[in-house]
Amino acid sequence: MATVTVEVPDDAFSALRRSPKEFARDMRVAAAIQWYHQRLISQGKAAAIAGLSRKDFLLALYHAHEARQFDIEEMEEVERDLQARGERLAPDLPDRSGAP
C-alpha cells in the first residue's frame, strides 16, 4: 500500500475535533465518496480506498446524503450478498425475499 503525505494547518484537527488518525480516516472516506459521486471509481474501489467494507461504505454514503448515487437494484444485490452471509445492510431496509 502506498503512503501519501498531506500537509494541513495545525488548527485543522482542533477545529474539526478530530485526532490526526481520525482526520486521515475521514479524508479517505470523503475522497472515496467524492470520486464515487463523480463516477470515477466503482463502489468496490471506493470502499477499498475508504478502508471500509462495501456494507460500511454504503452506510457512509447514506450518512453523507449520497445514497442517491446507487440504484435500488444495486442495493438489493449487496443485500443478497449480505444475506448469504447472514447479515443485513440496515435493519430498516425492506426484506424483499418474501420471508417474514
C-alpha positions as CSV (number, residue, x, y, z in Angstrom):
1,M,0.0,0.0,0.0
2,A,1.3,3.4,-0.9
3,T,1.6,6.2,1.7
4,V,0.5,9.8,0.9
5,T,1.6,12.7,3.0
6,V,-0.8,15.7,3.2
7,E,0.1,18.9,5.0
8,V,-2.8,20.6,6.9
9,P,-2.9,23.6,9.1
10,D,-2.1,22.8,12.8
11,D,-5.5,24.0,13.9
12,A,-7.4,21.8,11.5
13,F,-7.6,18.9,14.0
14,S,-9.0,21.0,16.8
15,A,-11.4,22.9,14.5
16,L,-12.8,19.5,13.4
17,R,-12.4,17.9,16.9
18,R,-10.5,15.0,15.3
19,S,-7.2,13.4,16.1
20,P,-4.7,13.2,13.2
21,K,-5.7,9.5,12.8
22,E,-9.4,10.3,12.7
23,F,-8.7,13.2,10.3
24,A,-6.9,10.9,7.9
25,R,-9.7,8.3,8.1
26,D,-12.3,10.9,7.4
27,M,-10.3,12.3,4.5
28,R,-10.1,8.8,2.9
29,V,-13.8,8.3,3.3
30,A,-14.6,11.8,1.9
31,A,-12.3,11.3,-1.1
32,A,-13.8,7.9,-1.8
33,I,-17.3,9.3,-1.7
34,Q,-16.4,12.3,-3.9
35,W,-14.7,10.1,-6.5
36,Y,-17.6,7.6,-6.4
37,H,-20.1,10.5,-6.7
38,Q,-18.1,11.7,-9.8
39,R,-18.3,8.1,-11.2
40,L,-14.6,8.0,-11.4
41,I,-14.4,4.8,-9.4
42,S,-16.6,1.8,-8.7
43,Q,-18.4,1.2,-5.4
44,G,-16.0,-1.6,-4.5
45,K,-12.9,0.5,-5.3
46,A,-14.4,3.4,-3.2
47,A,-14.9,1.1,-0.3
48,A,-11.3,-0.1,-0.6
49,I,-9.9,3.4,-0.8
50,A,-12.0,4.4,2.3
51,G,-10.7,1.3,4.1
52,L,-14.3,0.1,4.6
53,S,-16.3,-3.0,3.8
54,R,-18.8,-2.5,0.9
55,K,-21.6,-2.5,3.5
56,D,-19.9,0.2,5.6
57,F,-19.2,2.3,2.6
58,L,-22.9,2.2,1.6
59,L,-23.7,3.3,5.2
60,A,-21.1,6.1,4.9
61,L,-22.8,7.2,1.6
62,Y,-26.2,7.2,3.3
63,H,-24.9,9.2,6.2
64,A,-23.2,11.6,3.7
65,H,-26.6,12.1,2.0
66,E,-25.2,10.5,-1.1
67,A,-27.5,7.4,-1.1
68,R,-29.0,8.6,-4.3
69,Q,-25.8,7.6,-6.1
70,F,-26.7,3.9,-6.4
71,D,-30.0,2.4,-7.5
72,I,-32.3,0.0,-5.7
73,E,-31.1,-2.9,-7.8
74,E,-27.5,-2.3,-6.7
75,M,-28.6,-2.0,-3.1
76,E,-30.6,-5.3,-3.4
77,E,-27.6,-7.0,-4.9
78,V,-25.5,-6.0,-1.9
79,E,-28.3,-7.1,0.4
80,R,-28.5,-10.5,-1.2
81,D,-24.7,-10.9,-0.8
82,L,-25.0,-9.9,2.9
83,Q,-28.0,-12.2,3.5
84,A,-26.0,-15.1,2.1
85,R,-23.6,-14.4,5.0
86,G,-26.4,-13.9,7.5
87,E,-26.0,-10.1,7.7
88,R,-28.3,-7.2,6.9
89,L,-27.3,-3.9,5.2
90,A,-29.6,-1.9,7.5
91,P,-32.3,-3.2,9.8
92,D,-34.9,-0.8,8.4
93,L,-34.5,-1.9,4.7
94,P,-37.5,-3.8,3.4
95,D,-36.9,-7.5,3.1
96,R,-37.9,-8.4,-0.4
97,S,-37.1,-12.1,-0.1
98,G,-40.6,-12.8,0.9
99,A,-39.5,-14.0,4.3
100,P,-41.4,-12.6,7.4
